[in-house]
Amino acid sequence: MRSRFLITTAVAALAFGAAPASADPAKVSDFDLAPRIAENVKSGEPLNIFVSYHDVSNEFSPFVKAGVERADSEDGVNARFIGPVGADADGQISEIETLMGQMDGLAISSVSSDALAPLINRVMEAGIPVITYNTDNADSNRLVFAGQDLVQSGREAGKLMGEVLDGKGKVMITTLDAAAQWSLDRENGAREALEKFPDIEVVRTLNTGTDPQEIYSAIENAMLSDSSITGILSLECCSTPAAGEWVKRNGKTGDVKIVGFDLLDQTVELVSDGVIQATIDQAPERQGYEAVNLLVKFLKGETIDDLDTGVGVYTPETISKVMQ
């Protein structure tokens, strides 16, 4: 049986490139490190790296956590995976404020860019280095970003949607949080790509919420209210399998095409069965690991830069590489 945390490096198509040009390379000699952290580095004490994820209750977070745990197993690092249960900006802020005095470094995937940017700046001003991962916060003073180029991954998803629909049809976009910056970025990329297919109409963006039962119900109600929809483009992990399950239950396999994100077990099975036409991997285990690794490199004097974890595309023809 496939491990829940297995992220394979074998992909159907993997596009690596520079992450969005949003920051210069960062080096500790240009940073006013807090004296206690400088002393920890000098003495060789294990570095306390905190990795804050925007919702530890969602189905994507265990993959990220696995990467953090891999980093934690390495010598000289105490890596802790933290974050709110549910997309709670106040909860994320409160937890980080409480733990600041223990941090040698912070990696953060923000619930809300606007809400978390001031906190990121305060942490940096306290002499604690901060990087972003998974979801960027480019308006903050964070050092660098590690993760997928969200706009580009949206473009890839939109292009795939257009191709599996043979250039014509009506598409519904689904997302857990339509107002979140990561969702807006992906949606902008997807819509940009879909504009190149003049016979495809995006009929709506469906905000499903984060509860699994509510996600399915939202998709079911939307599909019942508009039977003309022939494509569902999910922007994230958790509405992808829900869309696939609706299509499967209602005998719509092949009639309603699905393109989505990530490699949840149910998604992998639905791709293998041909219910979902394509899913895009963003290497979450690697994101969790690199979130820690970049901060350790920075604190030990190495120059760090943005890191793009790429776009991995899986289809029914290639998904067996994951199932192995």
C-alpha positions as CSV (number, residue, x, y, z in Angstrom):
1,M,0.0,0.0,0.0
2,R,1.2,3.5,-0.9
3,S,2.5,5.5,2.1
4,R,0.4,8.6,2.8
5,F,3.6,10.6,2.9
6,L,5.3,9.3,-0.2
7,I,6.0,12.0,-2.7
8,T,7.7,10.5,-5.8
9,T,10.1,12.4,-7.9
10,A,9.0,10.6,-11.0
11,V,6.4,12.8,-12.8
12,A,4.8,13.0,-16.2
13,A,6.0,16.5,-16.7
14,L,8.0,18.5,-14.3
15,A,8.8,22.2,-15.0
16,F,11.4,23.7,-12.8
17,G,12.2,27.4,-13.1
18,A,13.0,30.4,-11.1
19,A,10.4,31.3,-8.5
20,P,8.8,34.7,-8.9
21,A,11.5,37.4,-8.8
22,S,10.4,39.0,-5.5
23,A,13.5,39.2,-3.4
24,D,17.3,39.4,-3.6
25,P,19.4,36.5,-2.3
26,A,19.7,36.7,1.5
27,K,22.7,36.3,3.7
28,V,23.0,36.5,7.4
29,S,25.8,39.1,7.3
30,D,23.2,41.6,6.0
31,F,20.7,40.8,8.8
32,D,20.6,42.1,12.3
33,L,20.4,38.7,14.1
34,A,19.1,38.7,17.7
35,P,22.0,38.3,20.1
36,R,20.6,35.1,21.7
37,I,20.3,33.5,18.2
38,A,23.8,34.6,17.3
39,E,25.1,32.9,20.5
40,N,23.1,29.7,19.7
41,V,24.7,29.6,16.2
42,K,28.2,30.3,17.6
43,S,27.9,27.7,20.3
44,G,26.6,25.0,18.0
45,E,23.4,24.6,19.9
46,P,20.6,22.8,18.0
47,L,18.7,25.5,16.1
48,N,15.0,25.9,16.9
49,I,13.1,26.3,13.7
50,F,9.3,26.7,13.7
51,V,7.3,26.0,10.6
52,S,3.8,27.5,10.8
53,Y,1.2,26.2,8.3
54,H,-2.0,28.0,7.7
55,D,-4.4,25.1,8.6
56,V,-3.0,22.0,10.2
57,S,-6.4,20.3,10.0
58,N,-6.6,20.1,6.2
59,E,-5.6,16.9,4.3
60,F,-2.5,18.6,2.7
61,S,-0.8,19.4,5.9
62,P,0.5,15.9,6.8
63,F,2.6,15.9,3.6
64,V,4.2,19.2,4.7
65,K,4.7,17.9,8.2
66,A,6.5,14.9,6.9
67,G,9.1,17.2,5.4
68,V,9.5,19.1,8.6
69,E,10.0,15.8,10.5
70,R,12.6,14.7,8.0
71,A,14.5,18.0,8.7
72,D,14.0,17.5,12.4
73,S,15.8,14.1,12.2
74,E,19.0,15.8,11.0
75,D,21.7,16.8,13.5
76,G,21.7,20.3,14.8
77,V,18.0,21.0,14.2
78,N,14.9,21.1,16.3
79,A,12.1,21.6,13.8
80,R,8.5,22.1,15.0
81,F,5.4,22.0,12.8
82,I,2.8,24.4,14.2
83,G,-0.4,26.3,13.0
84,P,-4.0,26.9,13.6
85,V,-6.8,24.3,13.3
86,G,-8.9,25.9,10.5
87,A,-7.8,28.9,8.5
88,D,-7.7,31.2,11.5
89,A,-5.4,34.3,11.0
90,D,-5.8,35.4,14.6
91,G,-4.9,31.9,15.9
92,Q,-1.8,31.8,13.7
93,I,-0.7,35.2,14.9
94,S,-1.3,34.4,18.5
95,E,0.6,31.2,18.4
96,I,3.6,32.8,16.7
97,E,3.6,35.7,19.2
98,T,3.6,33.2,22.1
99,L,6.6,31.2,20.7
100,M,8.7,34.1,19.4
101,G,11.1,33.9,22.3
102,Q,12.0,30.3,21.5
103,M,12.5,30.8,17.8
104,D,15.9,30.8,16.0
105,G,14.0,31.0,12.7
106,L,10.4,31.0,11.4
107,A,9.0,29.6,8.1
108,I,5.4,30.6,7.5
109,S,2.5,29.8,5.2
110,S,0.1,32.6,5.9
111,V,-3.6,32.2,6.4
112,S,-4.0,35.8,5.1
113,S,-1.2,37.8,3.5
114,D,-2.7,41.1,4.7
115,A,-3.1,39.9,8.3
116,L,0.2,38.1,8.7
117,A,2.5,40.6,6.9
118,P,2.8,43.0,9.9
119,L,3.6,40.0,12.2
120,I,6.3,38.8,9.8
121,N,7.8,42.3,9.8
122,R,7.8,42.4,13.6
123,V,9.4,39.0,13.9
124,M,12.1,40.1,11.4
125,E,12.6,43.4,13.4
126,A,13.2,41.2,16.5
127,G,16.2,39.7,14.8
128,I,14.5,36.4,13.9
129,P,14.9,35.4,10.3
130,V,11.6,34.6,8.5
131,I,11.0,32.8,5.2
132,T,7.7,32.0,3.5
133,Y,6.8,28.7,2.0
134,N,3.8,27.1,0.2
135,T,2.0,30.4,0.2
136,D,4.1,33.6,-0.3
137,N,3.7,36.9,1.5
138,A,5.7,39.1,-0.9
139,D,4.5,42.4,0.6
140,S,6.2,41.5,3.9
141,N,9.9,41.8,4.6
142,R,10.4,38.0,4.6
143,L,13.8,36.8,3.3
144,V,12.9,34.3,0.5
145,F,10.1,32.0,-0.6
146,A,10.1,28.2,-1.1
147,G,7.3,26.7,-3.0
148,Q,5.4,26.5,-6.2
149,D,4.9,29.5,-8.5
150,L,1.2,29.7,-7.8
151,V,0.3,31.8,-10.9
152,Q,2.3,29.5,-13.2
153,S,0.7,26.4,-11.6
154,G,-2.7,28.0,-12.3
155,R,-1.7,28.5,-15.9
156,E,-0.7,24.8,-16.2
157,A,-4.0,23.8,-14.7
158,G,-6.0,26.0,-17.1
159,K,-4.0,24.7,-20.0
160,L,-4.7,21.1,-19.0
161,M,-8.4,21.9,-18.5
162,G,-8.6,23.4,-22.0
163,E,-6.9,20.4,-23.5
164,V,-9.0,17.7,-21.8
165,L,-12.1,19.5,-22.9
166,D,-10.8,19.6,-26.5
167,G,-11.1,23.4,-26.4
168,K,-14.9,23.7,-25.7
169,G,-17.2,23.6,-22.8
170,K,-18.2,25.3,-19.5
171,V,-15.9,25.2,-16.6
172,M,-16.5,25.7,-12.8
173,I,-13.5,26.6,-10.7
174,T,-13.5,25.3,-7.1
175,T,-11.5,26.5,-4.1
176,L,-11.5,26.1,-0.4
177,D,-11.0,29.9,0.1
178,A,-11.7,32.2,-2.8
179,A,-10.4,35.2,-0.9
180,A,-7.0,33.7,0.0
181,Q,-4.0,35.1,-1.9
182,W,-2.8,31.6,-2.9
183,S,-6.3,31.0,-4.4
184,L,-6.4,34.3,-6.2
185,D,-3.0,33.7,-7.7
186,R,-3.8,30.3,-9.0
187,E,-7.2,31.4,-10.3
188,N,-5.6,34.4,-12.1
189,G,-3.2,31.9,-13.8
190,A,-6.0,29.5,-14.7
191,R,-8.2,32.1,-16.1
192,E,-5.3,33.6,-18.1
193,A,-4.7,30.1,-19.7
194,L,-8.4,29.4,-20.3
195,E,-8.7,32.7,-22.2
196,K,-6.7,31.1,-25.0
197,F,-9.6,28.7,-25.6
198,P,-12.4,30.9,-27.0
199,D,-15.0,28.2,-26.9
200,I,-14.5,27.6,-23.2
201,E,-16.6,29.7,-20.7
202,V,-15.8,29.9,-17.0
203,V,-19.2,30.0,-15.5
204,R,-18.3,30.6,-11.8
205,T,-15.8,30.3,-9.0
206,L,-17.3,28.1,-6.2
207,N,-16.0,28.8,-2.7
208,T,-16.5,25.4,-1.0
209,G,-15.2,26.1,2.5
210,T,-12.9,23.6,4.3
211,D,-15.1,21.0,5.9
212,P,-15.0,17.8,3.7
213,Q,-18.8,17.2,3.9
214,E,-19.5,20.8,3.0
215,I,-17.0,20.7,0.1
216,Y,-18.9,17.8,-1.4
217,S,-22.3,19.4,-0.8
218,A,-21.2,22.7,-2.3
219,I,-20.0,20.9,-5.5
220,E,-23.2,18.7,-5.7
221,N,-25.5,21.7,-5.3
222,A,-23.6,23.7,-7.9
223,M,-23.6,20.8,-10.4
224,L,-27.3,20.2,-9.9
225,S,-28.1,23.9,-10.4
226,D,-26.1,24.0,-13.7
227,S,-26.1,20.8,-15.8
228,S,-24.3,22.5,-18.6
229,I,-20.9,22.4,-16.7
230,T,-18.5,20.0,-18.5
231,G,-15.3,20.8,-16.6
232,I,-14.3,21.3,-12.9
233,L,-11.0,22.9,-12.2
234,S,-10.0,22.6,-8.6
235,L,-7.3,25.0,-7.3
236,E,-6.2,22.9,-4.3
237,C,-6.0,19.5,-2.6
238,C,-9.4,19.0,-1.1
239,S,-12.1,19.9,-3.6
240,T,-10.3,17.8,-6.2
241,P,-11.3,14.4,-4.8
242,A,-14.7,15.7,-3.8
243,A,-15.3,16.7,-7.5
244,G,-14.1,13.3,-8.6
245,E,-16.4,11.5,-6.1
246,W,-19.4,13.5,-7.3
247,V,-18.6,12.6,-11.0
248,K,-18.2,8.9,-10.1
249,R,-21.3,8.7,-8.0
250,N,-23.4,10.3,-10.7
251,G,-22.1,8.3,-13.6
252,K,-20.6,11.4,-15.2
253,T,-17.1,9.9,-15.8
254,G,-15.8,11.2,-19.2
255,D,-18.7,13.7,-19.5
256,V,-17.5,16.0,-16.8
257,K,-13.7,16.4,-16.9
258,I,-11.7,17.3,-13.8
259,V,-8.3,18.9,-13.4
260,G,-7.0,19.5,-9.8
261,F,-4.1,19.6,-7.4
262,D,-2.1,17.3,-5.2
263,L,-1.7,13.7,-4.4
264,L,-4.2,12.8,-1.7
265,D,-4.8,9.0,-1.7
266,Q,-8.4,9.4,-3.0
267,T,-7.2,11.8,-5.8
268,V,-4.6,9.2,-6.8
269,E,-7.2,6.5,-7.0
270,L,-9.6,8.6,-9.0
271,V,-6.9,9.6,-11.5
272,S,-6.0,5.9,-11.8
273,D,-9.7,5.1,-12.5
274,G,-9.9,7.8,-15.2
275,V,-12.4,9.8,-13.2
276,I,-10.0,12.8,-12.8
277,Q,-8.1,13.6,-16.0
278,A,-5.0,15.3,-14.4
279,T,-3.7,16.4,-11.0
280,I,-0.7,18.7,-10.3
281,D,1.8,18.0,-7.6
282,Q,3.6,20.8,-5.8
283,A,6.0,18.7,-3.7
284,P,4.6,19.5,-0.2
285,E,7.1,17.1,1.5
286,R,9.9,19.0,-0.1
287,Q,8.4,22.3,0.8
288,G,8.3,21.4,4.5
289,Y,11.9,20.1,4.4
290,E,13.2,23.1,2.5
291,A,11.4,25.6,4.8
292,V,13.7,24.3,7.6
293,N,16.8,23.7,5.4
294,L,16.9,27.2,4.0
295,L,16.7,28.8,7.5
296,V,19.5,26.5,8.7
297,K,21.7,27.4,5.8
298,F,21.0,31.1,6.3
299,L,21.9,31.0,10.0
300,K,25.1,29.1,9.3
301,G,26.2,31.8,6.9
302,E,25.1,30.5,3.5
303,T,23.4,32.8,1.0
304,I,19.8,31.6,0.2
305,D,17.4,32.5,-2.6
306,D,13.9,31.8,-3.6
307,L,13.3,28.1,-4.4
308,D,10.7,26.9,-6.9
309,T,9.5,23.3,-6.1
310,G,8.0,23.0,-9.6
311,V,4.9,21.7,-11.3
312,G,4.4,17.9,-11.5
313,V,1.6,16.7,-13.8
314,Y,0.0,13.3,-13.3
315,T,-2.6,11.7,-15.6
316,P,-4.2,8.3,-15.7
317,E,-1.3,7.1,-17.9
318,T,1.4,8.2,-15.4
319,I,-0.2,8.0,-12.0
320,S,1.1,4.5,-11.5
321,K,4.5,6.1,-10.7
322,V,2.9,7.5,-7.5
323,M,1.1,4.3,-6.7
324,Q,4.4,2.4,-6.6
